Amino acid sequence: MIKRMLQTAGFAGMGAALVLTLIQAIWVSPLILQAETYEQAASAGLSDAHEAGEHHHEDDGWAPENGWQRVTSSAAANLVVGVAFGLVLAGAISLRPPRKLSIGLLWGLAGYAVFVLAPSAGLPPELPGTQAADLHARQLWWVGTAIATAIGLALIAFAPKTWLKVAGVVLLAVPHLIGSPQLASPEMLAPAALHHEFVIATLLADASFWVTLGLLCTVLSRRAAAPGPFTSPQQEYA
Amino acid sequence: MSTLQSVSSTTTTVSSARSGRRVLNACCVVSLGAVLLYFAGFSSLPALHNAAHDTRHTAAFPCH
């Protein structure tokens, strides 16, 4: 059982990470590198770099050099994130195994809503050189929003009673009513046009990642659960 | 208790145990995913942050 889920998560995560890495290398990373040139220019003219809301990789331990090192380390990180989200999705769909590919697509879109759309509604994807509120406060809000959205969507989709579905809708709204941590007057070093393109690029890259993950998790979990010659029908999805 | 009731009760118990195990397995797998996610997306260790920097920005995790 667990072995099946691990296999499903591993292979689906690898496939989705491959898609993410390709889009990242072609579209997203060049935008990040471009934003970092504004950071470097700003740091050259400022005595206190931290006031510009920037970060120095060199001062903070090992960092991959631009080029193949950075591409490789991003690909490895994408793989870890792919397998991690694959584990979350494979675990969730094992409770309600999708029989159709279209339902698997919905699972993928639900993951996209939980881990990308809902958190991004309060904390949009940010380019390097963007000032933002305290990191731990933002991480806490991100995690709380993802959990509330996941429970809310599960209630709306699976709860047998209407009042529970209504509670699900309320849960979706709660993090946004509380509000994400924000600075009073945030500064952005990169031009607004670059930031807008980056937001679109990340949202589309993440959508491709989640759609791939949802479809692959469905296909692989169905294949893993398919009854073999010595498996009784009752063992399916057990 | 009739034989029919006994069989029905046993079936319910087996089904309930199987369902409980399925939920436990799912929780274990999701927890493992959450741990991996923490290291890739949320850890403040400088080397991990730098290695996963572009991934954190692409996946819309809070980064800096």
Interface residues (C-beta under 8 A of the other chain):
Chain A: M1 I2 M5 L6 A9 L20 Q24 V28 S29 I32 G53 H55 H57 D60 G61 W62 A63 P64 R70 S73 S74 A76 A77 N78 V80 V81 V83 A84 F85 G86 L87 V88 A90 G91 A92 S94 L95 F115 V116 P119 S120 L123 P124 P125 E126 L127 P128 T130 A132 L135 R138 Q139 W142 V143 T202 L203 A205 D206 Y237 A238
Chain B: R18 R21 R22 V23 N25 A26 C27 C28 V29 V30 L32 G33 A34 V35 L36 L37 F39 A40 G41 F42 S44 L45 P46 A47 H49 N50 A51 A52 H53 D54 T55 R56 H57 T58 A59 A60 F61 P62 C63 H64
